[in-house]
Amino acid sequence: MGEAEKKQSGNIISDETIAYVGILAKLELSQEEREQAKKDMKEMLDYIDKLNELDTAGIEPMSHVFPVNNVFREDVVSNGDNRESMLKNAPEVKDGSYLAPKTVE
């Protein structure tokens, strides 16, 4: 048995582990679903073991694959104060504000 095969066979998921994960996830799994979950978890752990074999010395950690820059523009007033022209559209105005009917008694 090769080194890689020994490493992969180390990831054995027990019935107790599946039951515990089911409790944490609040899942009710049938026997067939438990067996499939065990297989899936083993495959995931084997894949993680494979990734851990990669030489990452000298590689800086990153939070995103692409460089992330602030894409927002500066918050600058571009249309000025058009209060008077906006109030011209109001049906009624009082003290420089829109006058609306009272809705709460």
DRENTORKOL-3810 file (N, C-alpha, C; in nm, 4 decimals):
REM DRENTORKOL-3810
@n.u->0.0853; n.v->-0.1179; n.w->0.0000; ca.u->0.0000; ca.v->0.0000; ca.w->0.0000; c.u->0.0894; c.v->0.1235; c.w->0.0000
@n.u->0.0673; n.v->0.2169; n.w->-0.0954; ca.u->0.1491; ca.v->0.3371; ca.w->-0.1073; c.u->0.1170; c.v->0.4373; c.w->0.0023
@n.u->0.2037; n.v->0.5405; n.w->0.0131; ca.u->0.1869; ca.v->0.6439; ca.w->0.1156; c.u->0.0539; c.v->0.7176; c.w->0.1003
@n.u->0.0176; n.v->0.7500; n.w->-0.0247; ca.u->-0.1087; ca.v->0.8215; ca.w->-0.0495; c.u->-0.2278; c.v->0.7355; c.w->-0.0100
@n.u->-0.2208; n.v->0.6044; n.w->-0.0359; ca.u->-0.3324; ca.v->0.5163; ca.w->-0.0009; c.u->-0.3469; c.v->0.5052; c.w->0.1495
@n.u->-0.2332; n.v->0.5022; n.w->0.2212; ca.u->-0.2388; ca.v->0.4965; ca.w->0.3674; c.u->-0.3041; c.v->0.6221; c.w->0.4224
@n.u->-0.2663; n.v->0.7375; n.w->0.3651; ca.u->-0.3197; ca.v->0.8644; ca.w->0.4117; c.u->-0.4708; c.v->0.8714; c.w->0.3887
@n.u->-0.5167; n.v->0.8292; n.w->0.2725; ca.u->-0.6591; ca.v->0.8356; ca.w->0.2408; c.u->-0.7398; c.v->0.7415; c.w->0.3284
@n.u->-0.6833; n.v->0.6277; n.w->0.3627; ca.u->-0.7592; ca.v->0.5329; ca.w->0.4428; c.u->-0.7733; c.v->0.5797; c.w->0.5877
@n.u->-0.6997; n.v->0.6873; n.w->0.6257; ca.u->-0.7087; ca.v->0.7392; ca.w->0.7618; c.u->-0.8369; c.v->0.8161; c.w->0.7882
@n.u->-0.9062; n.v->0.8568; n.w->0.6847; ca.u->-1.0276; ca.v->0.9358; ca.w->0.6999; c.u->-1.1494; c.v->0.8451; c.w->0.7011
@n.u->-1.1706; n.v->0.7797; n.w->0.8134; ca.u->-1.2857; ca.v->0.6913; ca.w->0.8278; c.u->-1.3892; c.v->0.7633; c.w->0.9127
@n.u->-1.5072; n.v->0.7758; n.w->0.8588; ca.u->-1.6161; ca.v->0.8438; ca.w->0.9283; c.u->-1.7018; c.v->0.7367; c.w->0.9944
@n.u->-1.7161; n.v->0.7473; n.w->1.1254; ca.u->-1.7932; ca.v->0.6469; ca.w->1.1988; c.u->-1.9422; c.v->0.6805; c.w->1.1970
@n.u->-2.0212; n.v->0.5809; n.w->1.2315; ca.u->-2.1658; ca.v->0.6014; ca.w->1.2428; c.u->-2.1964; c.v->0.7042; c.w->1.3511
@n.u->-2.1151; n.v->0.7035; n.w->1.4578; ca.u->-2.1355; ca.v->0.7984; ca.w->1.5673; c.u->-2.1110; c.v->0.9417; c.w->1.5195
@n.u->-2.0094; n.v->0.9586; n.w->1.4351; ca.u->-1.9807; ca.v->1.0926; ca.w->1.3820; c.u->-2.0966; c.v->1.1417; c.w->1.2969
@n.u->-2.1483; n.v->1.0554; n.w->1.2109; ca.u->-2.2620; ca.v->1.0934; ca.w->1.1261; c.u->-2.3837; c.v->1.1249; c.w->1.2116
@n.u->-2.4082; n.v->1.0465; n.w->1.3149; ca.u->-2.5222; ca.v->1.0714; ca.w->1.4039; c.u->-2.5058; c.v->1.2064; c.w->1.4727
@n.u->-2.3828; n.v->1.2363; n.w->1.5187; ca.u->-2.3562; ca.v->1.3625; ca.w->1.5879; c.u->-2.3737; c.v->1.4811; c.w->1.4930
@n.u->-2.3203; n.v->1.4692; n.w->1.3717; ca.u->-2.3364; ca.v->1.5766; ca.w->1.2731; c.u->-2.4842; c.v->1.5945; c.w->1.2399
@n.u->-2.5574; n.v->1.4849; n.w->1.2302; ca.u->-2.7013; ca.v->1.4925; ca.w->1.2047; c.u->-2.7744; c.v->1.5680; c.w->1.3147
@n.u->-2.7335; n.v->1.5438; n.w->1.4399; ca.u->-2.7946; ca.v->1.6149; ca.w->1.5532; c.u->-2.7621; c.v->1.7632; c.w->1.5444
@n.u->-2.6346; n.v->1.7966; n.w->1.5193; ca.u->-2.5947; ca.v->1.9371; ca.w->1.5099; c.u->-2.6662; c.v->2.0099; c.w->1.3965
@n.u->-2.6835; n.v->1.9409; n.w->1.2845; ca.u->-2.7483; ca.v->2.0013; ca.w->1.1684; c.u->-2.9006; c.v->1.9879; c.w->1.1735
@n.u->-2.9503; n.v->1.9218; n.w->1.2779; ca.u->-3.0940; ca.v->1.8992; ca.w->1.2942; c.u->-3.1528; c.v->1.8285; c.w->1.1716
@n.u->-3.0821; n.v->1.7216; n.w->1.1299; ca.u->-3.1256; ca.v->1.6422; ca.w->1.0158; c.u->-3.1700; c.v->1.5043; c.w->1.0620
@n.u->-3.2717; n.v->1.4547; n.w->0.9996; ca.u->-3.3123; ca.v->1.3169; ca.w->1.0216; c.u->-3.2768; c.v->1.2405; c.w->0.8950
@n.u->-3.1730; n.v->1.1575; n.w->0.9033; ca.u->-3.1242; ca.v->1.0872; ca.w->0.7864; c.u->-3.1641; c.v->0.9405; c.w->0.7907
@n.u->-3.2034; n.v->0.8894; n.w->0.6768; ca.u->-3.2303; ca.v->0.7464; ca.w->0.6661; c.u->-3.0956; c.v->0.6739; c.w->0.6646
@n.u->-3.0992; n.v->0.5410; n.w->0.6764; ca.u->-2.9749; ca.v->0.4642; ca.w->0.6742; c.u->-2.9003; c.v->0.4868; c.w->0.5426
@n.u->-2.9720; n.v->0.4908; n.w->0.4328; ca.u->-2.9104; ca.v->0.5138; ca.w->0.3018; c.u->-2.8458; c.v->0.6524; c.w->0.2955
@n.u->-2.9161; n.v->0.7533; n.w->0.3494; ca.u->-2.8616; ca.v->0.8894; ca.w->0.3497; c.u->-2.7391; c.v->0.8990; c.w->0.4392
@n.u->-2.7394; n.v->0.8271; n.w->0.5528; ca.u->-2.6219; ca.v->0.8256; ca.w->0.6418; c.u->-2.5014; c.v->0.7660; c.w->0.5715
@n.u->-2.5223; n.v->0.6568; n.w->0.4994; ca.u->-2.4120; ca.v->0.5931; ca.w->0.4271; c.u->-2.3564; c.v->0.6867; c.w->0.3202
@n.u->-2.4459; n.v->0.7557; n.w->0.2500; ca.u->-2.4012; ca.v->0.8506; ca.w->0.1476; c.u->-2.3270; c.v->0.9670; c.w->0.2118
@n.u->-2.3752; n.v->1.0153; n.w->0.3267; ca.u->-2.3087; ca.v->1.1249; ca.w->0.3973; c.u->-2.1697; c.v->1.0822; c.w->0.4428
@n.u->-2.1562; n.v->0.9586; n.w->0.4914; ca.u->-2.0251; ca.v->0.9083; ca.w->0.5322; c.u->-1.9293; c.v->0.9075; c.w->0.4143
@n.u->-1.9782; n.v->0.8618; n.w->0.3005; ca.u->-1.8950; ca.v->0.8569; ca.w->0.1797; c.u->-1.8547; c.v->0.9985; c.w->0.1375
@n.u->-1.9518; n.v->1.0902; n.w->0.1376; ca.u->-1.9244; ca.v->1.2283; ca.w->0.0973; c.u->-1.8228; c.v->1.2941; c.w->0.1912
@n.u->-1.8393; n.v->1.2746; n.w->0.3219; ca.u->-1.7471; ca.v->1.3345; ca.w->0.4182; c.u->-1.6064; c.v->1.2785; c.w->0.4018
@n.u->-1.5962; n.v->1.1487; n.w->0.3772; ca.u->-1.4653; ca.v->1.0875; ca.w->0.3566; c.u->-1.3988; c.v->1.1473; c.w->0.2339
@n.u->-1.4745; n.v->1.1628; n.w->0.1254; ca.u->-1.4197; ca.v->1.2216; ca.w->0.0030; c.u->-1.3731; c.v->1.3646; c.w->0.0267
@n.u->-1.4489; n.v->1.4418; n.w->0.1049; ca.u->-1.4088; ca.v->1.5793; ca.w->0.1353; c.u->-1.2794; c.v->1.5819; c.w->0.2156
@n.u->-1.2711; n.v->1.4971; n.w->0.3172; ca.u->-1.1505; ca.v->1.4931; ca.w->0.3992; c.u->-1.0299; c.v->1.4442; c.w->0.3194
@n.u->-1.0506; n.v->1.3480; n.w->0.2308; ca.u->-0.9425; ca.v->1.3017; ca.w->0.1438; c.u->-0.8944; c.v->1.4151; c.w->0.0542
@n.u->-0.9881; n.v->1.4957; n.w->0.0034; ca.u->-0.9515; ca.v->1.6085; ca.w->-0.0827; c.u->-0.8718; c.v->1.7119; c.w->-0.0038
@n.u->-0.9130; n.v->1.7382; n.w->0.1197; ca.u->-0.8387; ca.v->1.8325; ca.w->0.2041; c.u->-0.6986; c.v->1.7804; c.w->0.2297
@n.u->-0.6851; n.v->1.6502; n.w->0.2555; ca.u->-0.5522; ca.v->1.5911; ca.w->0.2729; c.u->-0.4674; c.v->1.6114; c.w->0.1482
@n.u->-0.5285; n.v->1.5963; n.w->0.0319; ca.u->-0.4564; ca.v->1.6153; ca.w->-0.0944; c.u->-0.4104; c.v->1.7603; c.w->-0.1065
@n.u->-0.4968; n.v->1.8553; n.w->-0.0703; ca.u->-0.4589; ca.v->1.9965; ca.w->-0.0753; c.u->-0.3461; c.v->2.0274; c.w->0.0228
@n.u->-0.3466; n.v->1.9597; n.w->0.1385; ca.u->-0.2415; ca.v->1.9823; ca.w->0.2379; c.u->-0.1048; c.v->1.9345; c.w->0.1907
@n.u->-0.1012; n.v->1.8530; n.w->0.0865; ca.u->0.0256; ca.v->1.8066; ca.w->0.0314; c.u->0.0949; c.v->1.9146; c.w->-0.0509
@n.u->0.0212; n.v->2.0178; n.w->-0.0912; ca.u->0.0787; ca.v->2.1244; ca.w->-0.1738; c.u->0.1796; c.v->2.2053; c.w->-0.0944
@n.u->0.2884; n.v->2.2448; n.w->-0.1612; ca.u->0.3901; ca.v->2.3287; ca.w->-0.0992; c.u->0.3447; c.v->2.4741; c.w->-0.1092
@n.u->0.3059; n.v->2.5317; n.w->0.0030; ca.u->0.2579; ca.v->2.6698; ca.w->0.0036; c.u->0.3577; c.v->2.7641; c.w->0.0703
@n.u->0.4808; n.v->2.7182; n.w->0.0866; ca.u->0.5838; ca.v->2.8034; ca.w->0.1466; c.u->0.6047; c.v->2.9250; c.w->0.0561
@n.u->0.6088; n.v->3.0410; n.w->0.1148; ca.u->0.6313; ca.v->3.1638; ca.w->0.0387; c.u->0.5071; c.v->3.2192; c.w->-0.0291
@n.u->0.3944; n.v->3.1555; n.w->-0.0111; ca.u->0.2694; ca.v->3.2050; ca.w->-0.0702; c.u->0.1954; c.v->3.2856; c.w->0.0352
@n.u->0.1665; n.v->3.4112; n.w->0.0020; ca.u->0.0957; ca.v->3.4958; ca.w->0.0980; c.u->-0.0524; c.v->3.4595; c.w->0.1016
@n.u->-0.1116; n.v->3.4581; n.w->0.2205; ca.u->-0.2559; ca.v->3.4320; ca.w->0.2295; c.u->-0.3332; c.v->3.5437; c.w->0.1606
@n.u->-0.4487; n.v->3.5095; n.w->0.1061; ca.u->-0.5328; ca.v->3.6106; ca.w->0.0424; c.u->-0.6780; c.v->3.5883; c.w->0.0819
@n.u->-0.7534; n.v->3.6959; n.w->0.0799; ca.u->-0.8947; ca.v->3.6848; ca.w->0.1130; c.u->-0.9806; c.v->3.6802; c.w->-0.0118
@n.u->-0.9211; n.v->3.7151; n.w->-0.1267; ca.u->-0.9963; ca.v->3.7159; ca.w->-0.2512; c.u->-0.9004; c.v->3.6876; c.w->-0.3652
@n.u->-0.9488; n.v->3.6202; n.w->-0.4671; ca.u->-0.8640; ca.v->3.5843; ca.w->-0.5803; c.u->-0.8224; c.v->3.7082; c.w->-0.6597
@n.u->-0.9128; n.v->3.8021; n.w->-0.6752; ca.u->-0.8851; ca.v->3.9236; ca.w->-0.7510; c.u->-0.8573; c.v->4.0384; c.w->-0.6556
@n.u->-0.7775; n.v->4.1370; n.w->-0.6978; ca.u->-0.7558; ca.v->4.2526; ca.w->-0.6100; c.u->-0.8871; c.v->4.3274; c.w->-0.5885
@n.u->-0.9143; n.v->4.3623; n.w->-0.4657; ca.u->-1.0390; ca.v->4.4297; ca.w->-0.4321; c.u->-1.0084; c.v->4.5764; c.w->-0.4046
@n.u->-1.0700; n.v->4.6635; n.w->-0.4823; ca.u->-1.0531; ca.v->4.8077; ca.w->-0.4652; c.u->-1.1887; c.v->4.8699; c.w->-0.4402
@n.u->-1.1873; n.v->4.9829; n.w->-0.3714; ca.u->-1.3112; ca.v->5.0556; ca.w->-0.3486; c.u->-1.3568; c.v->5.1140; c.w->-0.4818
@n.u->-1.4755; n.v->5.0756; n.w->-0.5261; ca.u->-1.5256; ca.v->5.1207; ca.w->-0.6553; c.u->-1.6271; c.v->5.2345; c.w->-0.6420
@n.u->-1.6444; n.v->5.2846; n.w->-0.5233; ca.u->-1.7409; ca.v->5.3917; ca.w->-0.5028; c.u->-1.6777; c.v->5.5271; c.w->-0.5346
@n.u->-1.7568; n.v->5.6157; n.w->-0.5895; ca.u->-1.7078; ca.v->5.7496; ca.w->-0.6181; c.u->-1.7123; c.v->5.8330; c.w->-0.4913
@n.u->-1.6453; n.v->5.9450; n.w->-0.4945; ca.u->-1.6513; ca.v->6.0376; ca.w->-0.3819; c.u->-1.7941; c.v->6.0918; c.w->-0.3703
@n.u->-1.8383; n.v->6.1174; n.w->-0.2487; ca.u->-1.9727; ca.v->6.1681; ca.w->-0.2251; c.u->-1.9696; c.v->6.3202; c.w->-0.2393
@n.u->-1.9941; n.v->6.3661; n.w->-0.3611; ca.u->-1.9884; ca.v->6.5085; ca.w->-0.3921; c.u->-2.1246; c.v->6.5516; c.w->-0.4457
@n.u->-2.1758; n.v->6.6637; n.w->-0.3960; ca.u->-2.3034; ca.v->6.7164; ca.w->-0.4443; c.u->-2.2828; c.v->6.7653; c.w->-0.5866
@n.u->-2.3642; n.v->6.7136; n.w->-0.6780; ca.u->-2.3482; ca.v->6.7528; ca.w->-0.8178; c.u->-2.4683; c.v->6.8306; c.w->-0.8710
@n.u->-2.5813; n.v->6.8227; n.w->-0.8030; ca.u->-2.7009; ca.v->6.8903; ca.w->-0.8534; c.u->-2.7380; c.v->7.0141; c.w->-0.7722
@n.u->-2.6634; n.v->7.0448; n.w->-0.6701; ca.u->-2.6873; ca.v->7.1663; ca.w->-0.5930; c.u->-2.8185; c.v->7.1649; c.w->-0.5169
@n.u->-2.8555; n.v->7.2811; n.w->-0.4647; ca.u->-2.9780; ca.v->7.2958; ca.w->-0.3861; c.u->-3.0888; c.v->7.3475; c.w->-0.4768
@n.u->-3.1781; n.v->7.2586; n.w->-0.5158; ca.u->-3.2897; ca.v->7.2957; ca.w->-0.6030; c.u->-3.4205; c.v->7.2986; c.w->-0.5251
@n.u->-3.4127; n.v->7.3369; n.w->-0.4002; ca.u->-3.5299; ca.v->7.3315; ca.w->-0.3134; c.u->-3.6481; c.v->7.4098; c.w->-0.3711
@n.u->-3.6208; n.v->7.5295; n.w->-0.4150; ca.u->-3.7305; ca.v->7.6137; ca.w->-0.4648; c.u->-3.7966; c.v->7.5527; c.w->-0.5880
@n.u->-3.7177; n.v->7.4978; n.w->-0.6795; ca.u->-3.7775; ca.v->7.4398; ca.w->-0.7999; c.u->-3.8524; c.v->7.3104; c.w->-0.7665
@n.u->-3.8058; n.v->7.2355; n.w->-0.6670; ca.u->-3.8771; ca.v->7.1134; ca.w->-0.6268; c.u->-4.0091; c.v->7.1485; c.w->-0.5593
@n.u->-4.0096; n.v->7.2520; n.w->-0.4790; ca.u->-4.1325; ca.v->7.2913; ca.w->-0.4089; c.u->-4.2382; c.v->7.3457; c.w->-0.5054
@n.u->-4.1970; n.v->7.3872; n.w->-0.6246; ca.u->-4.2941; ca.v->7.4344; ca.w->-0.7239; c.u->-4.3882; c.v->7.3226; c.w->-0.7677
@n.u->-4.3434; n.v->7.1952; n.w->-0.7544; ca.u->-4.4265; ca.v->7.0818; ca.w->-0.7931; c.u->-4.5246; c.v->7.0392; c.w->-0.6844
@n.u->-4.5093; n.v->7.0926; n.w->-0.5650; ca.u->-4.5943; ca.v->7.0519; ca.w->-0.4528; c.u->-4.7319; c.v->7.1160; c.w->-0.4643
@n.u->-4.8376; n.v->7.0373; n.w->-0.4313; ca.u->-4.9722; ca.v->7.0963; ca.w->-0.4334; c.u->-4.9867; c.v->7.2057; c.w->-0.3280
@n.u->-4.9214; n.v->7.1847; n.w->-0.2106; ca.u->-4.9266; ca.v->7.2852; ca.w->-0.1044; c.u->-4.7914; c.v->7.2919; c.w->-0.0353
@n.u->-4.7517; n.v->7.4117; n.w->0.0043; ca.u->-4.6226; ca.v->7.4327; ca.w->0.0698; c.u->-4.6468; c.v->7.5139; c.w->0.1962
@n.u->-4.5725; n.v->7.4820; n.w->0.3027; ca.u->-4.5818; ca.v->7.5593; ca.w->0.4268; c.u->-4.4416; c.v->7.5690; c.w->0.4866
@n.u->-4.3950; n.v->7.6875; n.w->0.5126; ca.u->-4.2643; ca.v->7.7139; ca.w->0.5732; c.u->-4.1498; c.v->7.6426; c.w->0.4997
@n.u->-4.1532; n.v->7.6419; n.w->0.3666; ca.u->-4.0456; ca.v->7.5838; ca.w->0.2865; c.u->-4.0458; c.v->7.4320; c.w->0.2819
@n.u->-4.1585; n.v->7.3683; n.w->0.3176; ca.u->-4.1689; ca.v->7.2221; ca.w->0.3153; c.u->-4.2979; c.v->7.1816; c.w->0.2460
@n.u->-4.3038; n.v->7.0556; n.w->0.2046; ca.u->-4.4268; ca.v->7.0027; ca.w->0.1488; c.u->-4.5311; c.v->6.9966; c.w->0.2581
@n.u->-4.6532; n.v->7.0335; n.w->0.2266; ca.u->-4.7630; ca.v->7.0241; ca.w->0.3217; c.u->-4.8480; c.v->6.9042; c.w->0.2809
@n.u->-4.8596; n.v->6.8099; n.w->0.3719; ca.u->-4.9339; ca.v->6.6864; ca.w->0.3450; c.u->-5.0456; c.v->6.6744; c.w->0.4478
@n.u->-5.1521; n.v->6.6032; n.w->0.4114; ca.u->-5.2604; ca.v->6.5872; ca.w->0.5069; c.u->-5.2160; c.v->6.5045; c.w->0.6282
@n.u->-5.2740; n.v->6.5347; n.w->0.7421; ca.u->-5.2445; ca.v->6.4613; ca.w->0.8646; c.u->-5.2979; c.v->6.3197; c.w->0.8504
@n.u->-5.2126; n.v->6.2193; n.w->0.8815; ca.u->-5.2544; ca.v->6.0807; ca.w->0.8659; c.u->-5.2703; c.v->6.0094; c.w->0.9997
@n.u->-5.2207; n.v->6.0675; n.w->1.1078; ca.u->-5.2296; ca.v->6.0053; ca.w->1.2394; c.u->-5.3006; c.v->6.1013; c.w->1.3321
@n.u->-5.3997; n.v->6.0520; n.w->1.4017; ca.u->-5.4737; ca.v->6.1359; ca.w->1.4956; c.u->-5.4059; c.v->6.1384; c.w->1.6298
END
